[in-house]
Amino acid sequence: MSNETYNNPCYSFAEGHHFHYIAINRASKPRVPAQVRVLGEAFQVTVEGETSFWFTHNPQRLLIALAGAKPENIEATQGRTWLFVTGDYSTDCFNMTNEVLTPCVRELKQPDPEEKNASW
């Protein structure tokens, strides 16, 4: 899995990556309680009695959100691998996947031939 970086972020809206704002606003309900266990970079998620493994391209962000949330403030969209974690100040949304995680889509950075001592 790749790490989200500020200097070259992921631009993918595939499952396991980012949400598009229309999906969050129009298709993220109904939400139901979810239980999440951390297993390395995989997350064991139980929703409505069904348990499966979910993945995200940025597991560190999800770990931070889970650390700041009460178990009753973790929800999933019914019938989707969308996770919502509500902390004291915000709700973090995660477009998860229970399939093989696709690579992040990143901006292709072209080396600058004028730059001296470039490490490319």
VMD Tcl script that draws the C-alpha trace (Angstrom):
set ca {
  {0.00 0.00 0.00}
  {1.18 3.45 -0.71}
  {1.46 6.33 1.68}
  {-0.26 9.64 1.03}
  {2.33 12.35 0.61}
  {1.82 16.08 0.49}
  {4.36 16.62 -2.29}
  {2.79 14.03 -4.62}
  {-0.73 13.07 -3.44}
  {-2.96 10.33 -4.82}
  {-5.59 11.48 -7.33}
  {-7.51 8.21 -7.62}
  {-11.23 7.90 -6.93}
  {-11.17 4.09 -7.25}
  {-12.34 1.93 -4.34}
  {-9.84 2.18 -1.49}
  {-8.79 5.70 -2.45}
  {-10.61 9.05 -2.35}
  {-14.32 9.89 -2.34}
  {-15.89 12.18 -4.85}
  {-17.97 14.82 -3.07}
  {-21.12 13.80 -4.96}
  {-20.88 10.24 -3.61}
  {-20.52 11.51 -0.05}
  {-23.47 13.87 -0.38}
  {-25.86 11.63 -2.31}
  {-25.07 7.98 -1.67}
  {-23.57 7.62 1.81}
  {-26.79 6.73 3.63}
  {-28.21 4.77 5.29}
  {-25.34 4.30 7.70}
  {-25.15 1.45 10.18}
  {-22.83 0.72 13.13}
  {-19.48 -0.87 12.27}
  {-16.83 -2.55 14.40}
  {-13.22 -2.25 13.22}
  {-10.14 -4.24 14.25}
  {-6.71 -3.27 13.01}
  {-4.64 -6.11 11.53}
  {-1.49 -4.49 10.18}
  {-2.50 -2.53 7.11}
  {-5.77 -4.46 6.81}
  {-8.91 -3.68 8.75}
  {-11.31 -6.38 9.91}
  {-14.71 -4.73 9.64}
  {-17.98 -6.14 10.93}
  {-21.18 -4.60 9.59}
  {-24.63 -6.06 10.25}
  {-23.11 -9.37 11.43}
  {-20.89 -9.81 8.34}
  {-17.11 -9.64 8.81}
  {-14.62 -8.98 6.01}
  {-11.25 -7.37 5.43}
  {-11.19 -3.83 4.10}
  {-8.24 -1.83 2.78}
  {-7.38 1.82 2.19}
  {-4.50 3.50 0.39}
  {-3.81 5.55 3.51}
  {-4.05 3.23 6.54}
  {-2.21 5.70 8.78}
  {-5.02 8.26 8.37}
  {-7.61 5.66 9.36}
  {-5.54 4.59 12.38}
  {-5.43 8.20 13.60}
  {-9.20 8.61 13.12}
  {-9.94 5.36 14.97}
  {-7.67 6.35 17.85}
  {-9.74 9.51 18.41}
  {-13.19 7.92 18.13}
  {-15.50 6.03 20.45}
  {-16.65 2.63 19.11}
  {-20.24 3.86 18.85}
  {-19.09 6.66 16.50}
  {-17.90 4.32 13.74}
  {-20.38 3.70 10.93}
  {-20.46 2.22 7.44}
  {-22.78 2.90 4.55}
  {-25.16 -0.02 4.26}
  {-24.17 -2.24 1.34}
  {-20.91 -0.38 0.59}
  {-17.33 -0.39 1.87}
  {-17.57 3.23 2.99}
  {-16.48 3.97 6.54}
  {-17.26 7.07 8.63}
  {-15.36 7.76 11.86}
  {-16.62 10.61 14.04}
  {-14.20 12.16 16.52}
  {-14.58 15.16 18.79}
  {-14.17 17.73 16.03}
  {-14.83 16.09 12.67}
  {-16.02 13.05 10.75}
  {-13.42 11.31 8.61}
  {-14.70 9.46 5.56}
  {-12.95 6.47 4.01}
  {-13.67 4.92 0.63}
  {-12.50 1.40 1.49}
  {-12.29 -1.76 -0.62}
  {-12.56 -5.45 0.18}
  {-10.73 -6.31 -3.06}
  {-7.10 -6.02 -4.07}
  {-6.10 -2.39 -3.65}
  {-5.21 -0.65 -6.92}
  {-2.10 1.56 -7.04}
  {-2.41 5.26 -6.33}
  {-2.62 7.59 -9.31}
  {0.02 10.25 -8.93}
  {1.11 13.22 -10.95}
  {3.95 12.26 -13.23}
  {6.87 14.43 -12.19}
  {9.24 15.17 -15.02}
  {12.87 15.72 -14.07}
  {14.26 19.18 -14.69}
  {17.35 18.78 -16.87}
  {18.58 22.19 -15.70}
  {18.58 21.13 -12.06}
  {22.06 20.24 -10.82}
  {22.56 17.27 -8.50}
  {19.05 16.01 -9.19}
  {18.29 12.69 -7.57}
  {16.12 11.18 -10.29}
}
mol new
graphics top color blue
foreach p $ca { graphics top sphere $p radius 0.5 }
foreach p [lrange $ca 0 end-1] q [lrange $ca 1 end] { graphics top cylinder $p $q radius 0.2 }
display resetview
